[in-house]
Amino acid sequence: MEALLFLAHRLPFPPNKGDKIRSYHLLKHLARRYEIHAGTFVDDEADLPHVTTLATTCAQLHTERIHPRTRKFASLHALTTGESLSVAYYRSAAMQRWVDDTIARHDIRKVVVFCSTMAQYLDRHPQLRRIVDLVDVDSEKWSEYAARHRWPMSWLYRREARTLLQYETRVVDASDMSLLVTPAEVALFESLAPALRGRVTAVPNGVDVDFFHPSQVGANPYPASGRAIVFTGAMDYWPNIDAASWFATDVMPLILAVQPSARFYIVGMNPAAEVRDLERLGHVTVTGRVDDVRPWVAHAACAVAPLRVARGIQNKVLEAMAMARPVVVSTTCAGSLDAEAERDFAVASDARSFADAVLSLFDPVHAAAIGAHARARIEQVYRWDSALAALDACLAAPARDAGLPSLNKEIHVNAEPGILHPRG
């Protein structure tokens, strides 16, 4: 099998959070066709036991342990150099040495990069055929963060939005193929970097339709009485923290006024202190990390995705739909779904409409109908193999000549100094 270099900013196993789900299935798809030499960072101690498992998928697996708090502090030096803090965060001399050595020893000619910040390791190797999965327009995420925070964090987030967008454009310019998760993200990137129109394509997320199957319900984790509403995800991620807090404080009182037995379950690893504090409201349960999320989804009256800041497709939504559970999503999330609103999922724009949508799904007949349509749609359009088929043709094309644009090249972007145009 031909050797291929795979770089990811976070260990792509276990597939228990958004980016790791996508990177794991990308790696799994490539391993059927290539001898994989993978380099990645481990930023969560709980992932360390899984390194050995992932190694069985690869001919070579290089991992480096990083400590988020230390790295965040160290990356602040980027404030004096004008570069993105995210790029500085993932810079490692040891990773660069491993990449250089692996390319030389194994005659690597093709590379797949997951997350733009890992593309910095290829600037010495312009001859490689490279695919970069940006996943989302990450720079826009920081712009949205800035709009929802006060100074000085708003200033810092705007700066990161600007510097990261400049870096993302250079990465796309230096790549054979760049990926984003939805056509909407592609359109957004092209509006920000019009000189690179046509250089990015949409490759959607998928879902493991056998693992997330309506038959895989497990034991009911909820009390016998009550109506369970579930929200899943990594609970140290700010958009999830914001969504959980808003739903618990603004939406749940409206639901409880009609259905007092309702309870909001926040299911996911590493809950932040402000998430834990929501339990004081009396109608919220925070579980922390669970061994298997499927029973929590399968036995809930409905799932919700009340994100007010979101990029791309939410795996939590696809997984609930795959398990034939009705899900209510915010308008922010709805636009990324290749499905029909009010048939395959419910959509809400504010607290009142969210409460009304959830209350309507307490009707088991209505809930079952939406769940059945959701499962059918997932089987039709969200299978991983079909989603990732576009990679194969690009990787099979002949390697290009050296002399590619350097990641140091400047490209005009549609952003004024310190400001990115917020979406919507």
C-alpha angles and dihedrals in degrees: 000000000000116000118247130184116225120190124187131172092222133032104272094220141113094029094224103127136042104270094036092053091056096041092048094053091044090053092044090052093049094046090066090064107025143044099248124219104185131191121188146147128246111215100165122064090212089066095059095088089055096059091086092051093051091047090067088066094054138062086218131009121191116189132179124195114229129183111219097212093050092044093050090054093045093049091060089086085078087075088073096045100046095238132124117281089218092059092047090048092061097041115119129167089204092054090049091052091049092049093049093047094045093050091050099043098044099036091239113195101164132051137181116202123198111203122013094249090070092058089081088080092065100056089099091052109056092154093071122103102237138191117190120197105205088177092195136007090266093185090064090055089062090048090055090047089054091055090055100044136067129238130313092029091045089057092047093048092049090051091050091048091054098043094042092050089053089052094045091055092053091049092052091047091053096047134086091218132005125194137210126181101240140022087243090059090049091052090048093051092047091051090053095043107025093170088069097052110147094021096099129059133192118247109175128218118257135202132228097250093190096050094042095048128142089241092059096079104131124188117334108256094191130088115265093250128051139049113273120212112188134203117183134192146087103315097204090065110101099225089053091047090051092047095048092047094048094047093047095049104031107026105032096061089058091050093046091053088066102026111028093182093064118115132187117226119197107198120186148089128285100011111203120235092257089054092049089049091062090077088075087074089072097226097071131084120192112197103181117206115358128194093231125015095194099085090050090055098038096052098042121105086231143338124236134204103189095168116158092185115041139151123204127328118347112227090203088064095047091048093052091047091048089055089053092247121143113246132194114210133186119248086251090065098035097070092064095055122099091211139090118269116235090015103056097017140356122247130205134185104193143010095278095049091045091053092047092049093050093047091052089055091058083078100091094208093054091043093051092051094052091044093053092050090047093054092048091051092050092052090049102049113006108067115130098224094055092043093054098041091099090068094063097061093048094049091047092058118101118274113261129234124270121260099080122161112282121237085241091068116113119228125187115251130187097249130107117224109290095359134089119188106253115228120251 
